[in-house]
Amino acid sequence: MLNPPNSLSFLRAPLALLFIIDNTMMRVAIILLAMLTDCIDGYLARRYRYTSRFGAVLDPIMDKFFVYVALSVLVFESQMELWQAGTMLTRDCFLFIFMLYLGISGNWKTFQLRSIRWGKVTTASQFCILIAIVLKFPIPDFLYLFFILFGFLAFIELIQFSRRTVR
């Protein structure tokens, strides 16, 4: 179902593809626009009751697509190391493990999708780090370790939430 929040989510796909263009200020604007669409689509969905299972799946997929493309471009251009990009994707590895858990336990059909606090923190952090990298700010290596922590905390939060909601 294409409603205003889902349209904003879909907008992150062409923004990701525009990130390929090597222009610093344009890339910063693209990241900021992606962040803005991520905030506004969630607000509109809750405020005007446009929430749907499709939108709940689409929004994080578009976030991940945007971040994956941006990280791939930056690694390809040698603006960041592969291990740095890998740590930024730790949450997604934990999410994959959680999805395996749901599949093996047979609870995937009854699990209710929702955003989680540590997932939001991770996404916001990813966008901020992307801006810093594009602007060539020096980023201490230890900061990337926080993505591992955020990923683990998101995983724990998902497990706790699933135990409360899945029967």
C-alpha positions in Angstrom: 0.0 0.0 0.0 1.5 3.3 -1.1 0.7 6.0 1.5 2.7 9.1 2.3 5.0 7.5 4.9 5.7 4.5 2.6 6.4 7.0 -0.3 9.0 8.7 1.9 10.6 5.4 2.8 10.8 4.5 -0.9 12.5 7.9 -1.5 15.6 6.6 0.3 16.3 4.2 -2.6 17.0 6.9 -5.2 18.8 8.9 -2.6 21.1 6.0 -2.0 21.9 5.7 -5.7 22.6 9.5 -5.9 25.2 8.9 -3.2 27.4 7.4 -5.8 28.1 10.9 -7.2 31.3 12.1 -5.7 30.3 15.5 -4.4 30.9 16.2 -0.7 28.1 18.8 -0.1 25.6 16.8 -2.2 26.4 13.7 -0.2 25.9 15.5 3.1 22.6 16.9 1.8 21.6 13.4 0.6 22.3 11.9 4.1 20.4 14.7 5.8 17.5 14.2 3.5 17.5 10.4 4.2 17.6 11.2 7.9 14.7 13.6 7.5 12.6 11.1 5.5 13.2 8.5 8.1 12.0 10.8 10.9 9.0 12.1 9.0 7.7 8.8 7.7 7.6 7.4 11.2 5.9 10.5 12.6 3.3 10.5 9.8 2.6 6.8 10.2 1.9 7.2 13.9 0.2 10.5 13.8 -2.2 9.7 11.0 -2.5 6.0 11.6 -0.9 5.0 8.3 0.8 2.1 10.1 0.9 -1.2 8.3 2.9 -4.4 8.4 4.2 -3.4 4.9 5.4 0.0 6.2 6.9 -1.6 9.3 9.1 -3.8 7.0 9.7 -1.2 4.3 11.1 1.5 6.6 14.0 -0.5 8.0 14.8 -2.1 4.7 15.1 1.3 3.0 17.3 2.5 5.9 19.6 -0.6 5.5 19.7 -0.2 1.7 20.7 3.5 2.0 23.4 2.7 4.6 24.7 -0.4 2.7 25.1 1.6 -0.5 26.7 4.6 1.2 29.2 2.3 3.1 30.0 0.4 -0.1 30.7 3.6 -1.9 32.9 4.9 0.9 34.8 1.6 1.2 35.3 1.5 -2.6 36.6 5.0 -2.6 39.0 4.1 0.3 37.4 6.7 2.5 36.9 4.1 5.2 38.2 0.6 5.9 36.2 -2.5 5.4 36.4 -3.5 9.1 34.9 -0.1 10.0 32.0 -0.6 7.6 31.6 -4.1 9.1 31.3 -2.9 12.6 28.6 -0.4 11.5 26.6 -3.4 10.2 26.9 -5.4 13.4 23.3 -4.8 14.4 22.2 -6.3 11.1 24.2 -9.5 11.9 22.4 -9.7 15.3 19.1 -9.1 13.6 19.8 -11.9 11.2 20.5 -14.2 14.2 17.2 -13.1 15.8 15.3 -13.8 12.6 16.9 -17.3 12.6 15.7 -17.7 16.2 12.2 -16.7 15.2 12.3 -19.1 12.3 13.6 -22.1 14.3 11.3 -21.5 17.2 8.3 -21.1 14.8 7.4 -17.7 16.3 7.9 -15.6 13.1 4.2 -15.7 12.2 3.1 -14.2 15.5 6.0 -11.8 16.0 4.8 -8.2 15.8 7.2 -5.9 14.1 8.0 -2.6 15.8 11.0 -0.3 16.0 13.2 -0.6 19.0 15.2 2.0 20.9 18.7 0.6 20.2 17.8 0.1 16.5 17.0 3.8 16.3 20.2 4.7 18.1 22.2 2.6 15.7 20.6 4.1 12.6 21.0 7.7 13.8 24.7 6.9 14.7 25.2 5.4 11.2 23.9 8.5 9.5 26.0 10.8 11.8 29.2 8.7 11.1 28.5 8.8 7.4 28.3 12.6 7.5 31.6 12.7 9.4 33.3 10.4 6.9 32.0 12.4 3.9 33.3 15.6 5.6 36.6 13.9 6.3 36.4 14.4 10.0 38.9 12.1 11.8 37.0 9.4 13.6 38.8 7.5 16.4 38.7 3.7 15.7 37.2 3.0 19.2 34.0 4.8 18.2 33.2 2.0 15.7 33.1 -0.5 18.6 30.0 1.3 19.9 28.2 -0.2 16.8 29.0 -3.7 18.2 27.5 -2.7 21.6 24.4 -1.1 20.0 23.9 -4.2 17.9 24.1 -6.5 20.9 21.8 -4.3 22.9 19.3 -4.2 20.0 19.5 -8.0 19.9 18.8 -8.3 23.7 15.9 -5.9 23.3 14.4 -7.9 20.5 14.7 -11.1 22.5 13.0 -9.5 25.5 10.3 -8.0 23.4 9.6 -11.3 21.6 9.3 -13.2 24.9 6.6 -10.7 26.0 4.6 -10.7 22.7 5.1 -14.1 21.1 3.1 -17.0 22.6 
